[in-house]
Amino acid sequence: MAASSSRGAAAAAVDDDDEPYLLGFIISKIVGMRYYRGKVHGRETVGLVRQPLNRYDNNAIAVFNARNDQVGHLPGALAAVLAPLLDSHLLAAAQGIVPRSGSKINPNAYSLPCQVHLFARPAAASVVEAALHEAGIDLIHVDHPEFALSQAAAVMEQFKKPDRDRDVDKLFSLVGKEGKNQTQPMDPPGDVVLSELFGHQKEALGWMVHREESADLPPFWQEGEDGGFENVLTNQKTEKRPPPLKGGIFADDMGLGKTLTLLSLIGRTKARNVGAKKARGGKRRKVEDGGEGSRTTLVVCPPSVFSSWVTQLEEHLKAGSLKVYMYHGERTRDKKELLKYDLVLTTYSILGTEFEQEDSPVKDIEWFRVILDEAHVIKNSAARQTKAVIALNAERRWVVTGTPIQNSSFDLYPLMAFLRFQPFSIKSYWQSLIQRPLEKGSKAGLSRLQNLLGAISLRRIKEMDDGNKSMVELPSKTVLACYIDLSAEEREYYDQMEQEGRNKMQEFGDRDSILSNYSTVLYFILRLRQLCDDVALCPLDMKAWFPASSIEDVSKHPELLKKLALLVDDGDDFDCPICLSPPTKTVITSCTHIYCQTCILKILKSSSSRCPICRRTLSKEDLFLAPEVKHPDEDGSGNLESDRPLSSKVQALLKLLTASQNEDPSSKSVVFSQFRKMLILLEAPLRKAGFKTLRLDGSMSAKKRLQVIQEFSHGGSDSPTVLLASLKAAGAGVNLTAASTVYLFDPWWNPGVEEQAMDRVHRIGQKKEVKVIRLIVKGSIEERILALQERKKRLISGAFGKKGGKNEKEMRVEELRMMLGLGK
């Protein structure tokens, strides 16, 4: 436990290069021990907790042992310096460690030595160091000759001797070895689940049941000879047996039927009364009380995945066997009502919205089980929806995703925080024991991560071999690239625009100038990508692409405000840089950067009221709500259906679709694009060519999306043959096995998102060979996006990404320059 302000944890990090790190440690002591019953036995990590309401000293910092008993407090002189730093969030955290002693600790001692480790963000480090220096407090920093005396696990490891008994890597290598082969395949409850499970699904069900019902100690915990328990990694000791880790990461490859396995687990709870405890007198407590008898499972997923759960319920479960409640739209606020159901479905965005609402019932319920479907959505630990799911109350906690790592191993940290897998649910431990060794390219770091995941996760991939048989008998999947030549007119316009962008980028010059004009560069890159699809997506006035002056300021240019609102609306891949989710109630700063209103307001309340991207000082007067973007043609039946010439890429798509239909008239295709307007533009020429189309995009309600997917899945001569789908709306958790061909109309930055889209079609239930065709314009930004994808794939498969090493701002600028074909 680390000290933090009583007003909450330190302000959320808004940039990867802004993550807290170990600044150093102070040698101090715990005082006032005679007034408290709490004791410390040997080396132990102790919690430092701010007590601003302490009646004797409003700077007080209390010290608690591993059993959460107060031991004493830090000396007043030290607390007077640290308290303001913690309260202002200049110090992200402070962690206390009672160092190992050669002699036994006197239980009646009035004080004990204590190392106080300080964690700060790079931007605040100099301020913290100056405050300590002014107060005459010696900070033992990383370069200090006595730094090796630190008793922090990560530091001890750094300076450890080769023959040291407590070798951290040996501890990791032993994790999860016990009981690894105790799980047996399990059949689903026949009175709930009607479908036969595949062998790998039965194995997964057996593994999940074993984890939920096991009484094993959590990884890294051991029982001592004195009857107490010790965490061999952190040296935390407790007399009370730590509760087992009832859950884990279910990370089977996309398309292997994870949803049916989860429904079997939930059905088993219903059929067997698993986990239901009896109250006094042997009578079962009413489920409506929300107490021990509650057996309700909460499933959290993106809106697009609702349809998958509904479809799987209808296809595989006995009608009426599970009572299901959809917690979205108009919904109950009654906890007792929710607890009448076996399964409650909701979305991440709803939980994020209700996180700060006092009357939200989902926050107060002690759920029997919580399942996070498509859990990679919470990869940003600072996002509101991530904090909301971590705060949910449940003993059984499951993370479900076919892509647990999309960009970096740091994507895993929020999953550990949700699972409450200590000590890795504490950011400083995750960074020191896992993240930083990986950043340095250490083989030990990769080995630790593999051992750690092996202890709490299950992952099988389609290509995995079991003897001579593949995991699942699926038809083959072929991925091809179709390279397209632009027409002479398109090429002239594209080259002219790209050269303008290069000139402007070089005009901006250095990194800071580029970041100051970050939104203009993004806007320009967006327009280049859209030019590859169809010139109709872009404004023809070239001057509208650039700001009137070298320093952007929307307060003086209302047209610039409208332009940036279009950037969010046109680009389906635009995320708020703080929460990494599509902006809700979009706000544009005077310096032209785009955020969620809630996210940027939190930054303004912190000690550093600066724009997270360009670091310009901001106030509320510098925030502007994005104007509403009007869509003149929502159904593709108006002006967009004029006799304008078709773009080269649209012509290529039509040829490919026609050839596919001639080869197999019953075949169906899915065309993915990240631009909603492009999907609308495609409707008219496809219908004119005789194709029956449906559209699925993010503007639709969950109910409408379900209707579209069901209509597309139906066979028959009159059924639709082409689904025009947004990558964000249909790229995850949706079953589109009615189709056998996938067209990626424009490339996506993140290869994991494209893999998700492909596997909507290539999954259990697919009967035909699957063909995936990428449409790429030759000699364009799209080829450079493919190169960026390959680089990300290498990072993920190798060292799981570089969350440090290069300054994140440098990485960001380097990628922008790469997109415009400029050298470093």
NUFIMAR-552929 format. One line per 3 residues: number of its first residue (from 1); for each residue y, z, x of C-alpha. Coordinates in steps of 0.2 Angstrom, whole numbers, plus 5000, padded with zeros to 4 digits. Layout:
<kedrens>
NUM = Y,Z,X ~ ...
</kedrens>
This chain:
<kedrens>
1 = 5000,5000,5000 ~ 5017,4995,5007 ~ 5034,5002,5003
4 = 5045,4992,4991 ~ 5060,4995,4981 ~ 5057,5004,4964
7 = 5065,4989,4956 ~ 5050,4978,4961 ~ 5043,4969,4975
10 = 5054,4960,4987 ~ 5062,4944,4981 ~ 5050,4930,4980
13 = 5049,4919,4995 ~ 5056,4902,4990 ~ 5051,4892,5005
16 = 5036,4892,5016 ~ 5046,4895,5032 ~ 5053,4911,5023
19 = 5037,4921,5022 ~ 5038,4939,5028 ~ 5030,4942,5045
22 = 5027,4957,5056 ~ 5043,4961,5065 ~ 5036,4976,5075
25 = 5033,4994,5072 ~ 5041,5011,5074 ~ 5033,5027,5081
28 = 5037,5041,5069 ~ 5028,5055,5060 ~ 5024,5061,5043
31 = 5033,5077,5039 ~ 5033,5090,5025 ~ 5014,5090,5024
34 = 5012,5109,5020 ~ 5020,5105,5003 ~ 5006,5093,4997
37 = 4988,5093,4995 ~ 4984,5076,5001 ~ 4975,5075,5018
40 = 4972,5061,5031 ~ 4956,5060,5040 ~ 4956,5050,5057
43 = 4964,5033,5058 ~ 4970,5028,5041 ~ 4982,5016,5033
46 = 4994,5026,5022 ~ 5005,5020,5008 ~ 5024,5021,5010
49 = 5033,5022,4993 ~ 5052,5023,4990 ~ 5058,5037,4979
52 = 5076,5033,4974 ~ 5076,5046,4961 ~ 5070,5060,4972
55 = 5081,5075,4968 ~ 5082,5081,4986 ~ 5085,5064,4994
58 = 5088,5047,4986 ~ 5083,5039,5002 ~ 5066,5047,5001
61 = 5050,5037,5007 ~ 5034,5046,5001 ~ 5018,5044,5011
64 = 5001,5043,5001 ~ 4984,5043,5008 ~ 4970,5031,5003
67 = 4965,5041,4988 ~ 4983,5040,4981 ~ 4987,5058,4985
70 = 5004,5062,4992 ~ 5002,5068,5010 ~ 5021,5070,5014
73 = 5036,5059,5018 ~ 5045,5050,5032 ~ 5058,5060,5042
76 = 5075,5060,5033 ~ 5084,5051,5047 ~ 5072,5036,5047
79 = 5071,5035,5028 ~ 5091,5034,5028 ~ 5089,5018,5038
82 = 5074,5010,5030 ~ 5078,5014,5012 ~ 5094,5003,5011
85 = 5084,4989,5020 ~ 5070,4990,5007 ~ 5081,4991,4992
88 = 5091,4976,4997 ~ 5075,4966,5001 ~ 5080,4963,5019
91 = 5064,4972,5023 ~ 5050,4964,5013 ~ 5038,4978,5016
94 = 5034,4994,5027 ~ 5016,4999,5030 ~ 5011,5016,5038
97 = 4996,5019,5049 ~ 4990,5036,5056 ~ 4984,5031,5073
100 = 4966,5036,5079 ~ 4966,5052,5089 ~ 4955,5059,5102
103 = 4954,5076,5094 ~ 4950,5081,5076 ~ 4965,5082,5065
106 = 4971,5099,5060 ~ 4970,5101,5041 ~ 4984,5113,5041
109 = 4996,5103,5052 ~ 5014,5102,5046 ~ 5016,5084,5053
112 = 5006,5069,5059 ~ 5010,5054,5070 ~ 5013,5038,5060
115 = 5016,5020,5065 ~ 5028,5012,5053 ~ 5025,4993,5053
118 = 5040,4983,5047 ~ 5038,4965,5038 ~ 5054,4954,5036
121 = 5058,4936,5032 ~ 5064,4926,5047 ~ 5082,4924,5039
124 = 5083,4943,5038 ~ 5075,4948,5054 ~ 5091,4949,5065
127 = 5100,4960,5051 ~ 5085,4972,5051 ~ 5085,4973,5070
130 = 5103,4976,5071 ~ 5102,4990,5058 ~ 5088,4999,5068
133 = 5097,4997,5085 ~ 5114,5004,5078 ~ 5104,5019,5071
136 = 5096,5022,5088 ~ 5078,5018,5082 ~ 5067,5009,5094
139 = 5058,4994,5087 ~ 5042,4990,5096 ~ 5042,4971,5094
142 = 5029,4958,5098 ~ 5035,4955,5115 ~ 5036,4974,5119
145 = 5024,4980,5132 ~ 5018,4994,5121 ~ 5015,4982,5106
148 = 4996,4983,5110 ~ 4996,5001,5105 ~ 4998,4996,5087
151 = 4984,5002,5076 ~ 4986,4988,5064 ~ 4970,4978,5062
154 = 4977,4961,5066 ~ 4986,4968,5082 ~ 4971,4978,5087
157 = 4961,4962,5086 ~ 4973,4952,5096 ~ 4972,4964,5111
160 = 4953,4969,5108 ~ 4941,4970,5122 ~ 4926,4958,5122
163 = 4913,4971,5120 ~ 4922,4981,5106 ~ 4910,4987,5093
166 = 4922,4985,5079 ~ 4924,4966,5082 ~ 4933,4959,5067
169 = 4923,4942,5067 ~ 4907,4951,5067 ~ 4912,4961,5052
172 = 4916,4944,5043 ~ 4900,4936,5048 ~ 4890,4950,5040
175 = 4900,4949,5023 ~ 4889,4945,5008 ~ 4873,4943,5018
178 = 4865,4957,5007 ~ 4859,4952,4990 ~ 4863,4934,4993
181 = 4846,4928,4987 ~ 4844,4940,4973 ~ 4851,4928,4960
184 = 4839,4919,4949 ~ 4842,4904,4938 ~ 4845,4909,4920
187 = 4843,4901,4903 ~ 4858,4902,4891 ~ 4856,4912,4874
190 = 4847,4900,4862 ~ 4855,4907,4847 ~ 4872,4902,4854
193 = 4870,4888,4865 ~ 4860,4873,4858 ~ 4861,4861,4874
196 = 4849,4862,4888 ~ 4857,4866,4905 ~ 4854,4857,4921
199 = 4846,4866,4935 ~ 4862,4869,4944 ~ 4870,4876,4929
202 = 4856,4888,4926 ~ 4858,4894,4944 ~ 4877,4896,4942
205 = 4874,4906,4926 ~ 4862,4918,4935 ~ 4874,4920,4949
208 = 4889,4924,4938 ~ 4878,4937,4928 ~ 4872,4945,4944
211 = 4890,4947,4950 ~ 4896,4954,4934 ~ 4881,4967,4932
214 = 4879,4971,4951 ~ 4884,4989,4956 ~ 4885,4983,4975
217 = 4900,4990,4985 ~ 4913,4977,4987 ~ 4913,4967,5003
220 = 4918,4977,5019 ~ 4914,4994,5011 ~ 4901,5005,5018
223 = 4894,5022,5013 ~ 4896,5035,5026 ~ 4884,5049,5031
226 = 4896,5062,5023 ~ 4895,5054,5006 ~ 4912,5046,5007
229 = 4916,5027,5008 ~ 4925,5018,5021 ~ 4932,5000,5022
232 = 4926,4994,5039 ~ 4940,4982,5041 ~ 4955,4992,5036
235 = 4948,5010,5040 ~ 4953,5016,5022 ~ 4942,5030,5017
238 = 4939,5037,5000 ~ 4927,5050,4992 ~ 4926,5040,4976
241 = 4914,5025,4976 ~ 4925,5009,4975 ~ 4921,4999,4960
244 = 4911,4983,4962 ~ 4920,4966,4963 ~ 4914,4959,4946
247 = 4919,4941,4947 ~ 4923,4928,4960 ~ 4927,4910,4963
250 = 4917,4897,4953 ~ 4921,4881,4963 ~ 4908,4868,4958
253 = 4914,4850,4961 ~ 4923,4842,4947 ~ 4912,4834,4933
256 = 4897,4846,4936 ~ 4899,4855,4919 ~ 4907,4871,4924
259 = 4914,4873,4906 ~ 4897,4873,4898 ~ 4891,4886,4911
262 = 4906,4897,4906 ~ 4902,4895,4888 ~ 4884,4901,4891
265 = 4891,4916,4900 ~ 4902,4920,4886 ~ 4888,4917,4873
268 = 4877,4929,4883 ~ 4890,4942,4881 ~ 4890,4939,4862
271 = 4871,4938,4860 ~ 4866,4952,4871 ~ 4881,4964,4868
274 = 4883,4965,4886 ~ 4895,4978,4892 ~ 4897,4986,4876
277 = 4898,5005,4878 ~ 4894,5018,4866 ~ 4907,5032,4862
280 = 4902,5050,4859 ~ 4889,5053,4846 ~ 4880,5036,4850
283 = 4891,5027,4838 ~ 4899,5011,4844 ~ 4917,5010,4845
286 = 4926,4997,4834 ~ 4931,4981,4843 ~ 4947,4982,4833
289 = 4952,4997,4843 ~ 4953,4987,4859 ~ 4944,5001,4868
292 = 4927,5001,4877 ~ 4919,4991,4863 ~ 4930,4975,4867
295 = 4920,4960,4872 ~ 4934,4947,4870 ~ 4935,4934,4884
298 = 4952,4927,4888 ~ 4952,4909,4895 ~ 4968,4903,4903
301 = 4970,4884,4906 ~ 4983,4870,4907 ~ 4987,4862,4889
304 = 4977,4847,4894 ~ 4961,4857,4896 ~ 4962,4864,4878
307 = 4953,4848,4872 ~ 4939,4850,4884 ~ 4935,4868,4878
310 = 4936,4863,4860 ~ 4925,4847,4863 ~ 4912,4858,4873
313 = 4912,4871,4859 ~ 4908,4858,4846 ~ 4895,4848,4856
316 = 4885,4862,4864 ~ 4886,4878,4853 ~ 4879,4883,4837
319 = 4892,4881,4823 ~ 4901,4898,4820 ~ 4891,4907,4834
322 = 4908,4911,4843 ~ 4924,4916,4835 ~ 4938,4907,4844
325 = 4957,4909,4843 ~ 4969,4897,4850 ~ 4984,4908,4857
328 = 4998,4895,4858 ~ 5011,4888,4846 ~ 5012,4900,4831
331 = 5002,4914,4836 ~ 4998,4932,4832 ~ 5007,4947,4840
334 = 4993,4959,4834 ~ 4981,4965,4847 ~ 4968,4971,4835
337 = 4968,4953,4828 ~ 4965,4945,4845 ~ 4951,4958,4848
340 = 4941,4952,4833 ~ 4937,4935,4843 ~ 4924,4932,4856
343 = 4935,4919,4865 ~ 4954,4918,4866 ~ 4961,4902,4873
346 = 4979,4901,4880 ~ 4989,4892,4894 ~ 4997,4897,4910
349 = 5014,4893,4904 ~ 5013,4904,4888 ~ 5008,4919,4899
352 = 5022,4915,4911 ~ 5034,4914,4896 ~ 5028,4931,4889
355 = 5027,4940,4906 ~ 5043,4949,4903 ~ 5042,4951,4884
358 = 5038,4969,4879 ~ 5029,4964,4863 ~ 5016,4952,4871
361 = 4999,4957,4866 ~ 4990,4948,4880 ~ 4997,4960,4893
364 = 4992,4976,4885 ~ 4974,4972,4880 ~ 4960,4977,4892
367 = 4950,4961,4891 ~ 4931,4961,4893 ~ 4933,4946,4905
370 = 4947,4934,4911 ~ 4943,4916,4916 ~ 4956,4906,4925
373 = 4952,4887,4922 ~ 4959,4874,4934 ~ 4965,4890,4944
376 = 4973,4879,4957 ~ 4988,4879,4945 ~ 4993,4897,4952
379 = 4994,4892,4970 ~ 5011,4898,4972 ~ 5011,4917,4972
382 = 5030,4918,4968 ~ 5028,4909,4952 ~ 5031,4918,4936
385 = 5014,4912,4928 ~ 5005,4918,4944 ~ 5012,4935,4942
388 = 5007,4935,4924 ~ 4989,4931,4927 ~ 4988,4944,4941
391 = 4994,4957,4930 ~ 4981,4954,4916 ~ 4969,4969,4913
394 = 4951,4965,4915 ~ 4936,4971,4926 ~ 4927,4954,4926
397 = 4939,4941,4933 ~ 4934,4923,4937 ~ 4943,4909,4946
400 = 4937,4892,4941 ~ 4942,4876,4950 ~ 4934,4861,4958
403 = 4949,4860,4970 ~ 4952,4877,4976 ~ 4962,4870,4991
406 = 4974,4856,4988 ~ 4987,4858,5002 ~ 4983,4873,5013
409 = 4972,4888,5014 ~ 4987,4898,5008 ~ 4983,4891,4991
412 = 4968,4904,4991 ~ 4979,4919,4993 ~ 4985,4920,4974
415 = 4967,4918,4969 ~ 4962,4934,4980 ~ 4977,4943,4972
418 = 4970,4939,4955 ~ 4953,4944,4959 ~ 4960,4960,4966
421 = 4949,4958,4982 ~ 4956,4970,4994 ~ 4963,4970,5007
424 = 4965,4951,5005 ~ 4975,4953,4989 ~ 4989,4960,5001
427 = 4999,4946,5008 ~ 5001,4954,5025 ~ 4982,4956,5027
430 = 4979,4938,5022 ~ 4992,4931,5034 ~ 4986,4942,5049
433 = 4967,4940,5047 ~ 4965,4923,5039 ~ 4981,4912,5038
436 = 4989,4914,5056 ~ 4972,4911,5065 ~ 4970,4895,5055
439 = 4988,4890,5059 ~ 4984,4892,5078 ~ 4969,4881,5076
442 = 4957,4895,5079 ~ 4939,4892,5076 ~ 4937,4911,5072
445 = 4950,4909,5058 ~ 4940,4895,5050 ~ 4924,4904,5052
448 = 4931,4920,5044 ~ 4937,4910,5029 ~ 4920,4902,5027
451 = 4911,4919,5027 ~ 4924,4926,5016 ~ 4922,4913,5003
454 = 4903,4913,5005 ~ 4903,4931,4999 ~ 4912,4928,4983
457 = 4911,4910,4978 ~ 4899,4897,4972 ~ 4902,4879,4976
460 = 4891,4864,4975 ~ 4896,4845,4976 ~ 4889,4830,4968
463 = 4883,4823,4984 ~ 4875,4839,4989 ~ 4856,4835,4992
466 = 4842,4846,4987 ~ 4827,4839,4996 ~ 4828,4821,4991
469 = 4837,4823,4975 ~ 4855,4824,4972 ~ 4864,4838,4963
472 = 4866,4829,4947 ~ 4859,4811,4942 ~ 4876,4803,4941
475 = 4879,4784,4942 ~ 4888,4779,4958 ~ 4907,4779,4960
478 = 4916,4765,4970 ~ 4934,4767,4975 ~ 4943,4751,4979
481 = 4961,4746,4984 ~ 4969,4731,4976 ~ 4984,4725,4987
484 = 4998,4716,4977 ~ 5011,4704,4984 ~ 5028,4705,4975
487 = 5036,4689,4969 ~ 5050,4682,4980 ~ 5063,4689,4968
490 = 5055,4707,4968 ~ 5053,4706,4987 ~ 5071,4702,4990
493 = 5077,4716,4978 ~ 5064,4729,4985 ~ 5068,4725,5004
496 = 5087,4726,5000 ~ 5085,4743,4992 ~ 5074,4750,5005
499 = 5086,4744,5019 ~ 5100,4753,5010 ~ 5090,4769,5009
502 = 5086,4768,5028 ~ 5105,4765,5032 ~ 5110,4780,5021
505 = 5096,4791,5029 ~ 5103,4787,5046 ~ 5121,4790,5040
508 = 5116,4807,5034 ~ 5109,4810,5052 ~ 5103,4827,5056
511 = 5091,4838,5047 ~ 5104,4849,5038 ~ 5114,4834,5032
514 = 5098,4827,5025 ~ 5094,4843,5016 ~ 5111,4844,5009
517 = 5108,4827,5001 ~ 5090,4831,4997 ~ 5091,4826,4979
520 = 5099,4809,4983 ~ 5085,4805,4995 ~ 5072,4811,4982
523 = 5080,4800,4969 ~ 5080,4785,4980 ~ 5062,4787,4985
526 = 5058,4789,4966 ~ 5067,4772,4963 ~ 5058,4763,4977
529 = 5041,4769,4970 ~ 5046,4763,4953 ~ 5052,4746,4960
532 = 5034,4744,4965 ~ 5028,4746,4947 ~ 5042,4737,4937
535 = 5060,4734,4940 ~ 5063,4738,4922 ~ 5060,4757,4927
538 = 5076,4757,4938 ~ 5095,4755,4934 ~ 5100,4738,4941
541 = 5117,4745,4947 ~ 5113,4749,4966 ~ 5129,4759,4967
544 = 5122,4771,4954 ~ 5108,4776,4967 ~ 5120,4784,4979
547 = 5133,4798,4978 ~ 5151,4793,4979 ~ 5154,4805,4994
550 = 5144,4811,5008 ~ 5143,4829,5001 ~ 5136,4829,4983
553 = 5144,4841,4971 ~ 5139,4839,4952 ~ 5154,4849,4947
556 = 5165,4835,4951 ~ 5154,4821,4946 ~ 5146,4822,4928
559 = 5138,4805,4931 ~ 5128,4813,4945 ~ 5122,4827,4934
562 = 5115,4814,4922 ~ 5107,4805,4937 ~ 5098,4820,4942
565 = 5092,4824,4925 ~ 5084,4807,4925 ~ 5075,4811,4941
568 = 5066,4826,4933 ~ 5063,4815,4917 ~ 5057,4800,4926
571 = 5046,4808,4939 ~ 5031,4816,4931 ~ 5028,4824,4948
574 = 5044,4833,4950 ~ 5042,4852,4952 ~ 5054,4866,4954
577 = 5053,4870,4973 ~ 5052,4889,4969 ~ 5038,4890,4957
580 = 5030,4873,4960 ~ 5029,4870,4942 ~ 5038,4857,4931
583 = 5055,4864,4928 ~ 5058,4874,4912 ~ 5076,4874,4906
586 = 5081,4864,4920 ~ 5096,4869,4930 ~ 5105,4858,4943
589 = 5116,4867,4956 ~ 5133,4861,4962 ~ 5124,4855,4978
592 = 5112,4844,4967 ~ 5096,4854,4969 ~ 5085,4856,4954
595 = 5076,4872,4948 ~ 5070,4882,4933 ~ 5084,4892,4926
598 = 5074,4908,4928 ~ 5069,4905,4946 ~ 5086,4901,4953
601 = 5094,4916,4943 ~ 5082,4928,4952 ~ 5087,4920,4969
604 = 5106,4924,4964 ~ 5101,4942,4960 ~ 5094,4944,4978
607 = 5103,4949,4993 ~ 5104,4931,4999 ~ 5112,4921,4985
610 = 5110,4904,4993 ~ 5102,4888,4988 ~ 5084,4889,4994
613 = 5084,4871,5000 ~ 5101,4868,5009 ~ 5106,4887,5010
616 = 5123,4884,5003 ~ 5131,4900,4995 ~ 5129,4899,4976
619 = 5135,4909,4961 ~ 5132,4907,4942 ~ 5147,4895,4941
622 = 5138,4883,4952 ~ 5123,4881,4940 ~ 5123,4867,4927
625 = 5110,4865,4913 ~ 5103,4847,4914 ~ 5109,4836,4900
628 = 5096,4830,4888 ~ 5089,4813,4892 ~ 5087,4802,4877
631 = 5072,4791,4875 ~ 5077,4775,4864 ~ 5059,4769,4863
634 = 5046,4782,4861 ~ 5032,4771,4854 ~ 5034,4755,4863
637 = 5039,4745,4848 ~ 5058,4742,4852 ~ 5068,4734,4865
640 = 5055,4737,4879 ~ 5044,4724,4870 ~ 5056,4709,4874
643 = 5052,4693,4883 ~ 5056,4699,4900 ~ 5045,4693,4914
646 = 5030,4704,4918 ~ 5030,4713,4935 ~ 5018,4707,4948
649 = 5009,4724,4947 ~ 5007,4723,4928 ~ 5001,4705,4930
652 = 4988,4711,4942 ~ 4982,4725,4930 ~ 4980,4712,4916
655 = 4969,4701,4926 ~ 4958,4715,4931 ~ 4957,4722,4914
658 = 4953,4705,4907 ~ 4939,4702,4920 ~ 4932,4719,4916
661 = 4931,4715,4898 ~ 4924,4698,4900 ~ 4910,4706,4911
664 = 4907,4720,4898 ~ 4916,4718,4881 ~ 4911,4736,4877
667 = 4918,4744,4893 ~ 4933,4756,4892 ~ 4946,4759,4905
670 = 4959,4773,4909 ~ 4976,4768,4917 ~ 4984,4782,4926
673 = 5003,4782,4930 ~ 5015,4796,4934 ~ 5029,4788,4925
676 = 5029,4790,4907 ~ 5041,4776,4904 ~ 5029,4765,4913
679 = 5015,4769,4901 ~ 5027,4764,4887 ~ 5031,4748,4896
682 = 5012,4744,4897 ~ 5009,4745,4879 ~ 5017,4729,4873
685 = 5009,4717,4886 ~ 4992,4725,4884 ~ 4992,4723,4865
688 = 4998,4705,4867 ~ 4983,4702,4878 ~ 4972,4708,4864
691 = 4968,4726,4871 ~ 4968,4741,4859 ~ 4977,4755,4868
694 = 4981,4773,4866 ~ 4994,4784,4876 ~ 4992,4801,4882
697 = 5006,4810,4891 ~ 5015,4827,4894 ~ 5027,4825,4879
700 = 5012,4827,4867 ~ 5007,4844,4859 ~ 4989,4850,4863
703 = 4984,4845,4846 ~ 4990,4828,4848 ~ 4981,4826,4865
706 = 4965,4832,4857 ~ 4966,4819,4844 ~ 4970,4805,4856
709 = 4955,4810,4867 ~ 4943,4811,4852 ~ 4949,4794,4846
712 = 4946,4786,4863 ~ 4929,4793,4864 ~ 4923,4786,4848
715 = 4913,4770,4850 ~ 4913,4755,4838 ~ 4921,4737,4839
718 = 4938,4744,4832 ~ 4939,4758,4845 ~ 4953,4758,4858
721 = 4947,4751,4875 ~ 4962,4756,4886 ~ 4969,4773,4888
724 = 4986,4774,4896 ~ 4987,4792,4903 ~ 4999,4803,4913
727 = 4991,4810,4928 ~ 4998,4827,4924 ~ 4993,4827,4906
730 = 4975,4820,4908 ~ 4972,4822,4927 ~ 4963,4839,4925
733 = 4950,4847,4914 ~ 4948,4832,4902 ~ 4932,4823,4898
736 = 4935,4804,4898 ~ 4917,4798,4901 ~ 4919,4785,4887
739 = 4928,4775,4901 ~ 4919,4768,4916 ~ 4934,4760,4925
742 = 4949,4770,4932 ~ 4966,4761,4937 ~ 4978,4771,4948
745 = 4993,4762,4944 ~ 5004,4771,4957 ~ 4998,4782,4971
748 = 5001,4801,4971 ~ 5007,4812,4985 ~ 4992,4824,4984
751 = 4975,4816,4986 ~ 4967,4831,4976 ~ 4977,4826,4960
754 = 4970,4808,4962 ~ 4952,4815,4964 ~ 4954,4826,4949
757 = 4959,4810,4939 ~ 4944,4800,4945 ~ 4933,4814,4940
760 = 4939,4814,4922 ~ 4928,4798,4921 ~ 4914,4802,4935
763 = 4906,4817,4928 ~ 4891,4824,4918 ~ 4889,4813,4903
766 = 4894,4796,4912 ~ 4880,4783,4909 ~ 4888,4768,4918
769 = 4893,4765,4936 ~ 4911,4770,4939 ~ 4924,4759,4947
772 = 4941,4766,4953 ~ 4954,4754,4958 ~ 4971,4758,4967
775 = 4985,4746,4964 ~ 4995,4746,4980 ~ 5010,4735,4984
778 = 5009,4727,5001 ~ 5023,4731,5014 ~ 5030,4745,5003
781 = 5032,4764,5001 ~ 5015,4764,4992 ~ 5006,4761,5009
784 = 5015,4775,5017 ~ 5010,4787,5003 ~ 4992,4782,5006
787 = 4995,4787,5025 ~ 5002,4803,5019 ~ 4987,4806,5008
790 = 4976,4803,5023 ~ 4985,4816,5034 ~ 4984,4829,5020
793 = 4965,4826,5018 ~ 4963,4829,5037 ~ 4973,4845,5036
796 = 4963,4851,5021 ~ 4946,4846,5029 ~ 4950,4852,5046
799 = 4961,4868,5048 ~ 4965,4869,5029 ~ 4983,4864,5032
802 = 4997,4871,5043 ~ 5007,4883,5034 ~ 5017,4887,5049
805 = 5017,4879,5066 ~ 5030,4866,5062 ~ 5045,4873,5053
808 = 5043,4868,5034 ~ 5061,4861,5034 ~ 5056,4849,5048
811 = 5040,4844,5039 ~ 5050,4841,5024 ~ 5063,4830,5033
814 = 5049,4821,5043 ~ 5040,4816,5027 ~ 5056,4810,5019
817 = 5059,4799,5034 ~ 5041,4793,5034 ~ 5043,4787,5016
820 = 5057,4776,5021 ~ 5048,4769,5036 ~ 5059,4777,5049
823 = 5052,4785,5065 ~ 5055,4803,5069
</kedrens>
